[in-house]
Amino acid sequence: MKLMISNKSMIPIELEIMNSQPEFNLLSVGKEQLTEKEILEEYEEELEKERYLIEENGKFIGILEFIMRNPKDEKPWLGLLIIHKAWTKQSYAQQAFDAYIEIMKERNVKEVRLGCLEGNETGQRFWERNGFIRVKNTLYNNRPLWILEKKL
């Protein structure tokens, strides 16, 4: 598995990955299918994000995105880890998460945060299994969200 820096020219690949997970899209943005314009908007946000495509055997199977400093709490945040539906249940999410943690350790990060929407039971189990604890409950785009944290 490799991480490859993504860019706007790869939006069609990202769109295919995102739209392979309609349940996640419904939970996070209120509809099952995203558009290229909506993916483009992710690139145009003001946060300094690092966005990668996850590659396995020449195929792009997922997306990993994070920021090193969230202006709200000054902490690094994992913004997105999603695997194409055809490649789930093969440990790729775990491998990508492990690669992310290695990047954070190389950068001397001591803790990371992420948001997990209420109702995302699969995500909640995955994050808790990987040592995240619930820090607080808040709203994100009018949807209940748990802020989770992991010490490194």
Stockholm file with secondary structure:
# STOCKHOLM 1.0

chainA/1-152         MKLMISNKSMIPIELEIMNSQPEFNLLSVGKEQLTEKEILEEYEEELEKERYLIEENGKFIGILEFIMRNPKDEKPWLGLLIIHKAWTKQSYAQQAFDAYIEIMKERNVKEVRLGCLEGNETGQRFWERNGFIRVKNTLYNNRPLWILEKKL
#=GR chainA/1-152 SS CEEEECCGGGHHHHHHHHHTCHHHHHHHHSSSCCCHHHHHHHHHSSSCEEEEEEEETTEEEEEEEEESCCTTTSCCEEEEEEECGGGTTSSHHHHHHHHHHHHHHHTTCCEEEEEEETTCHHHHHHHHHTTCEEEEEEEETTEEEEEEEEEC
#=GC SS_cons         CEEEECCGGGHHHHHHHHHTCHHHHHHHHSSSCCCHHHHHHHHHSSSCEEEEEEEETTEEEEEEEEESCCTTTSCCEEEEEEECGGGTTSSHHHHHHHHHHHHHHHTTCCEEEEEEETTCHHHHHHHHHTTCEEEEEEEETTEEEEEEEEEC
//
